[in-house]
């Protein structure tokens, strides 16, 4: 235990970035709290998505019946609805965690439905790639921040990229281009959300205040989920 404690102390020694004026221990405590929350969200997402995938009647009911389709649409839009009170009560415990749990379950249902009609091999490949990319980019961002690099300049470019992605999705609704468009979307989205992970991790290190652990966790959680879905779309298009 002493060796483990010493190792963690070595990692957390020194400033997270040059000219850091806040207490480094307080910032590390905040970062740990955010990543614990994200880990719990990922476990809940995996559990809910697994139920949807391995209990086929759920996914079949949601897409093959009028009532099920209505429920599915409600589930898809519910995260947008929940986010309003979630941010309004982000400092109110335990309401913030209850709302966060509902938000995560709603997102997890969408993830499960996305995986339910895709080959298991593709889902596993997307999951492995997502883990590798997230860990690599997180470690890189901490390394880069310690050496004085700042990624706040990415904000306007990421916003523009998100607008392009949303317009591209709308075009596909009216003028579908088949599997090729799915691959193009997956490629653009994977690059975009990889950049978002760097940008939001940099904000986690430098800019979020200590009571903004809910927004920080939600932002990074959505980056990871969207990266996974983008890779899933890319691999599914390439497999066909």
C-alpha positions, 0 to 999 in steps of 0.5 A: 500500500505504501508503494502504491501511495508513493507511486500515486504521489509521484504522478501527482507531484508538480504542476499540471501545467506551467504557471498553475496558481491553484492547489494541485492536490485540489485539482487532482481530487476534482479530476479523480472525482470526474473520472470515477463518475465517468467510469460509473456511467460507462459501467451502467451504459455497458449493462443497459446496452448489454440487456438491449443486445442480448434480449432480442425481443426488446430491440424488435419491439422498439422497431417493429411496433407503433407503440415501441417506435413511439417509446424509442423516439421518446428514449432518443429525445429524453437525454436532451430533455433531462440535460436541462434540469441536470445542469440546473441542479448540477450542484444539488446532491443527490438530485444531480446524480439521480438525473445523471443516472436517468440521462446515462440510462437513456443514452445507453438505450440508444447505444444498445439499439445501435449495437443490436443490429450490428455484428458482434465482431464489429461491436467488439472492434469498435469497443477496443478501438474506442478504449485505445483512442480514449486512453491514448488521447487522455494521456497525451493531453495530460502530457501536453498540458504539463509542457505548456500546450493549450488546446482552447484554440480548438473550440471554434473549429470543433463547433464548425465541425459539429455544424458540418456533421449535423448538416451532413446527417440532415442531408442523409435523411432526404438524400441517402447515399447508402453505405458510402455515406455511413463510412464518410459520416463515421470517419468525420465523426471519429476525427471530430470526437477524438479532437473533442476528447483532447479539448474537453480533457484540457478543460478538465485540467485547467478550466472547470471549477471544482463544483462543475464535476457533473458538466465535466463528466457529461461532456467527456462521457458524450465524447466517448460514446459518440466516438464509439458510435462513429467507429461503429458506423465506420466499421459497419460501412467498411464491412458491407 
